Amino acid sequence: MPTPVPKPRYALAALLTCLTILPSMQPSAQPRAFDLQGHRGCRGLMPENTIPAMLRALELGVTTLEMDVVISRDDVVVVSHDPYMNADFCLRPDGRTIEPREERELLLYGMDYADIARWDVGSKPHPKFPAQRKLPAHKPRLADLIDSAEAFARRTGRPLPHYNIETKSRPAGDGRLHPEPKAFVIHLMGVLMRKNISHRVTVQSFDIRTLQAMHLMHPSVRTSLLVEATDRMGLSGRLAELGFTPSVYSPAWQLMTPALVKDCHDRGMAIVPWTVNEAAEMLRLRDMGVDGLITDYPDRFPTRE
């Protein structure tokens, strides 16, 4: 398997300048209703981060499609949580399985998209999600996923979806697992602006560098700060580290308290916890006043008003 090699960046400064001064096509807006977000589409029910998972999530009534993106060797924005082919559910183009020791050598940043698309990510039973429907599927281009979701919503008379897109990056991965933050933002925003949906997009990340780059380059696009369950810095510490107030604060659901909800709202932020999979917990958090939640099982969301 080819390994990532340094890419020429001679045009990066010019492209960055052009994209920075381009305005968003429409003002950014948050969903008006409670924001039910399908995690990786609906990971508990369908192969994660695939077009079938996103369409099933829309059938189940989600407001927002939550997903992750990485960058391929040929600079395609690919919908994938892992920067490699995960042995839990990926099959080689010839149908063979992957050994866990092999997966982290199968880097998407070291493959062209045409090669990535040949791998099957939907036929192998997922050990953590036995209720997933199994079907042949591939890691889609973000552009293709958007086209499919928009067309499905129009065809079935549903509201056009919002998108919550996580940039999968971390400092140690620069140049090996993904491009550096500004280049990542350029690739992502190139797709969103071509599709004219940036007003319905939130860009989320645990990596504050990509959020900072997004805020600097495209301040009208909504951003969401993801926070792990092990967090010890708290809201004030996280915002101080980030350096600005994002549109959304998105902590692990275990961190949720009424005081945190109030503090976020007092600061003008929505609060959307992740990943909430039990109906009783969904109801408790909704009654606590959260603005939405991210779940693997949108079908479990309580329907009472």
N, C-alpha and C positions, 0 to 999 in steps of 0.2 A: 504494500500500500504506500503510495507517495506520501512523504511527510511535508508539512507546511514549509514554505520557503518565504523569505522576506519579499514583500511585494513593492513594486515601484510606487512612490508617492509623489512623483513630480507634478501631478495635476491636482493633488489634494488641496493645496492652498487656494487655487483658483476656484475649485468646486465648492469648497467650504465658504468662500466669500459669496459666491452666487446664491447658495442655498440659505445662507444666513440672512440675506436681505430680502428674500422672497417672502411675502406675507402668506399666512394661511388663507385658504380659499374662503373659509367661513369662520365666524367666531366659534371657539370651542365651547361645548356645553355638556353638562353632566346629565345622566338620565333623570327624568322628572319623577319617576316612580321609585319604589324600593328597587335597588339594583341587584337583582339576582344574577350572579355570574357563574357560568359553567366552566369549571376548572379543566383546562386542556380540552375544552369542549364539554365532555361529560365522561371523565376517565373511568368512573365506576361502571359505565354501561357500554362504552364503545372504545376502540383503540385510540389512545390519547393523541391529541394534537394532529388529528387527521380531519379531512373534509367531512367524512361521514359522522364523526363525533360532533363537529360544529353544527351540522344540519340537524342532527338529532337533538342537540341542546336547544336550537331554535324551536323545534317542534314542541319541546317541553316548556317553552315560555320564558327562557332566560332573556334578560335585558341586554346582557353583555357577554360576549365571547372572550374568555380569558385564555391566553396562549403564551408560548415562549418562542423566541426566535434566536437563531444563530446565523452565521455567515459562512457560505461555502468558499472553496478555493477560488472559484471564478466570480466571487462577489454577489452571489444570489442570496437574498434573505429567505431563509428556510425555517419553517415552523418545526421546532424541535426543542424539547427540554434539555436533553443531554447534548454535549458537544461531540459525542461519539455514538457509535451504534451499541445500544444497550443490550446485553446478553439476555435480559429477562424477556424481551419480546421482539427482538429483531432477528430476521433470517437473511442469510446471504442470498444474492440473486439466484443461485442454483438451489436454494431451499435448505441449505445446511445451517445448523445452529452455530452459535458463537460460544466459545468458552469464556467465562468471566475474566480470566487472565488476559484475554485478547482484546476486550472491548475498548480499553483506553488507548489502544494503538490505532483504532479505526476512527480517526478524527475527521469530522465533517469539514473542518477548515483545511484539511488536506485532500479533499475530494471535490471534483467538479459536480455540479448539481445533476448532470445526466447520469453519473454513477450513483449518487445518493438515491435517486428516484427508482433505481432498480431493486433496492432492498425492500423486503416485505416487513412491515411493522404492525400488521394486523392479524395474521393467521396463527401465530404462536400463542397459546394460552398464557395469560399474565398471572404469575403466582400470587400477586397481591390483590388481584381484582377478578375473582373467578366468575363473576356475573357478566363480565365484558362479552359482548357479541364478537365473535371471531369472523373476520373477512379479510381478503387481501386488501392491503392499503399501503400507501407510501408516505414519506415525509413530504408535504407539499410546499411549493413556493408560497410565500405570503401573498403574493399578487393573485395566484390562482385561488387560494382560500377566500380572499376577499371577493373575487368575482363570483364564486359559487355561493357564498353566504348572501351577497346582495341580490343575486338572481333568485335564490330560493325565497327570500323574504318578499320580494316583489311578486313572484309567481303565486305564493300562497296567501297574499294579502296581510302579511305580518309587518309590524314596524321595522324599519331598517335597524340593524343591530348596532350597538356600540362595541368597541374592541378594547380590551385591556391587554397590552402587549408587553411582556417582560423581556428585557435585554439580558441574555445570559452571558455575563462577563464577570471577571474578577481581576484584580491587578496582576496576579501571578500568571494569568492566561494570555496576557497581551502578546500578540505576535505568534502564539502557538495554538491557542484554542479559538481565538477571535481577534479581530483588529482592535486597535486602541480606541478609546471611547468616542472621539470626534468622528473618526471614520465609520464606526458602528452607527452613530446617529445619522450620518450622511446617507448610508445605504438604506437604513430604515425609513427615513423621511422621504427619500427618493420614491419609494413605493407608495407611501401614504399620500404624497402630494400628487403623484400621477393618478391615483385612484380617487382623489378629491374626497377623502374621508377623514382628514386629520382633525376636523371639528367633532368627530365621534370617537376619537381615540384617546386613551390614557396610556402613557408609557410608564411602566413600573420597573423597579429594579431593587435588588439588595446592594448593588454597586453604585454608590453615590456619585461616582465620576460620570456615569452615563446620564444620570439625572441632572447633574450640574451642566454637562455639555448641552443637553436638550433645553434646559432653562435659558442658557446663554444664547443658543442659536435659534430656538423656536419658542419664545416665551409664551405664546398663545396656546401651545399644546399642553394639555393636562398631564401632570406627573403624579406618580404615587410612590411613596417610600415604603418598601417592604421591610418588615422587622421580624427576626427570628424569635422563636419561643424562649430562647436562652438569653434574650436581651437583658442587660443590667443598666444600660444608660438611661432608659426612660425617654419620654417624649421630648422634654426640653433638651436633653443631651443629644438625641438623634437630630433634632432640628438645628441645633448649634453646629453639629458636625457637617450637616448638609449645606448650611449657609443661606437657605431661603425656605419659605413655607410652601410645600407642595400642595396640589389640589386635594390629595387623598393621603391619609395615613393608613397603612395596611399591615397591622400586626398579626401574628399568629393568634388564633382564637383564644388560646390559653391565657393570653395577657389581658383579656378584656375585663374592664370594670366600668361601672357607671361614671366614676370620676374621669377615666380616660376618655369616654365618649364626650362628656361635657367639656373637657379641656380642648379636645380637637375642634368641637363646634365653636367654642369661644375664640379659637384662633382662625376660624373661617375655613376649616378643612372638613371634608367628608371623612368618615371612618368606615373601612370595609375589611373585616377580618377574613383570614384564610386558615386552613381549608376546613370548612364546617360540614360534617357529613351525617350528623344525627339530627333527626327532626326536632327532638326536644331542645337541643342546643340552638338550632336555628331559630326556634320560637323565642327562646330566652334572650338571645342576642337582639332579635328584632324588637322585642318588648323593651330592651335596654336602650334602644334608640339608635342603633347602628344604621348607616345609610344603605347598606347592602352587605352581601357576603359572597364568598367564593366557595363552591362546593363541587365535589366529584359526582354528586347525585342530585341534580336539579329536580328529579321526580319526587324527592323526599320533602321538598319545601312545603311547609304548611300553607294551605290556601286561604285560611280564614283572614278576614280583614280586621 
